[in-house]
Amino acid sequence: MSIIEAVKKGFTMSGKLLNVVIIFFILNVVMGLVSLPFASPENVGNPGVAAISFILSLVFFAIFIFLQGGALGLTRDLLKTGACNISSFASYGKKYYVRILGLLLLYVLVAVALVLVLGLAGSGILALANNLITRTIVGAIAGIVAIAAIVILLFPIYAIVADDASVMQAFKKGTKLGKENFWNILGLFLALVVISVVISLVIGFVIGLITVPLPFAVTQIIITIVNGAVQSYIPIVMMLALMGCYLGLSKGQGGSQTGPA
């Protein structure tokens, strides 16, 4: 599947997942509105506010994992059969919850390992010569490694749902596909990022013009709602495009269904 085909499929099929978009929209708006008071300048540095904000973040993160499992399950159904049933959303959320959480924790370990390796390598280079050129080289290396890691780690979560795989099975298969098809996946990822940024900037500009005469508090609420809508729709488009790409690459590889270990 080409990059254009994957992006097109993401947008054209997203209309069939509007119920999922609405579910994510509700979560994003609630999360945004609840977080507004904690973002006030007078609360900066307040330990109590920081603790409550951290707890709320954990709660929303736990809910997000559930919603992610449900959305991925319906996305797979839609791409494989051309239809999906919203009544399966909750069951998919429960079915894949532990595995998605386990994969995210594995990602944290990978990120920590990368940071340590890059930190040591960067320190070694800067110890030899700490100037603008070496700092630029270190920054460039860190950026390239970060982008490469993101691309290679895109597919394991799709393998969990599409292949009903365990965490390690999904990690191995997803990263293998990512490395073997690196440039195509990078192109798709960058295309999706650019599209999402452009859409966000255009909508942000329009909303900025509309809210100029409005009170600050009202402007914050409107921006939160609009951002919630954008942050709910675009991820579903990206999910459809990436799941479609994964299914195509997996099928081309002759991959078989695997069960949790």
Buried (B, 14 or more C-beta within 10 A) or exposed (E): BEBEBBBBBBBEBBEBBEEBBBBBBEBBBBBBBBBEEBEEEEBEEEEEBEEBBEEBEEEBEEBBBBBBBBBBBBBBBBBEEEEBEBEBBBEBBEBBBEBBBBBBEBBEEBEEEBEEEBEEBBEEBBEEEEEEEBBEBBEEBBEEBBEBBBBBBBBBBBBBBBBBBBBBBBBBBBBBBBEEBEEBBBBBBEBBEEBBEEBBEEBBEEBEEEBEEEEEEEBBBBBBBBBBBBBBBBBBBBBBBBBBBBBBBBEEEEBEEBEBE
